[in-house]
Amino acid sequence: GAIHAYCYCSSRWNSCLPAENGTTDGAKLMVKRIAAMVAGALTVFMIGGTMVLGEVGTREDITATVLKYHNGYFQLRENHNFDAAYALLSSKQKENMSRQELETIWTTIRNRFGRLTSLDNKKVTIFVNPDGQPPGRYATIKFRASFEQPLVFCGSIIWAVDQGYRVHRERINLIEIKNRNPLSAQELEEAYLQLGC
């Protein structure tokens, strides 16, 4: 059948992008993009602001703390503790995603691909007063993750540091491997690069 791309936009699932009918060395792929969006483009956010941190908290302190929250956020969802996971969203993010929607997204991922088996946090970037966002400090974590079923899963979470480490924006990129055969290391890396991870 046809391959479709999907995205998560604010409050509902939409079939909003045409499919890419490509393959990665013979592996048939279906692209699904899930994004909980807030105002402003991610590219603008990531290049805006300065790297000068204030007196409260060093870069190392913020990195260590945000990684604890980030890993805990995944663990809460993995353990189906959706009330606690939802409590980690910023007020702005809660305007874009209900508690039920958070549960639906993660439950759908779990039912389709099994349990989370690894979380690889690739990069942490700290920003101060980025353009187009409320003033304050933010930390962006880029990650890759694996599940029991083979797939390509990666994305980024922007954490609002000065709001008590709350999820300000979350973006997930997902490629489902239709034949369920694991990709080679080279194929997997090419797929991550295709998704910008």
Salt bridges, closest charged atoms under 4 A:
GLU78 OE2 - ARG110 NH2 2.93
GLU78 OE2 - ARG115 NE 3.54
ASP83 OD1 - ARG99 NE 2.74
GLU95 OE1 - LYS92 NZ 3.69
GLU103 OE1 - ARG99 NH1 2.15
ASP120 OD2 - LYS122 NZ 3.28
ASP162 OD1 - ARG137 NH2 2.66
GLU170 OE2 - ARG77 NH1 2.81
GLU176 OE2 - ARG112 NH2 2.93
GLU176 OE2 - ARG180 NH2 3.79
GLU189 OE1 - ARG144 NH1 3.07
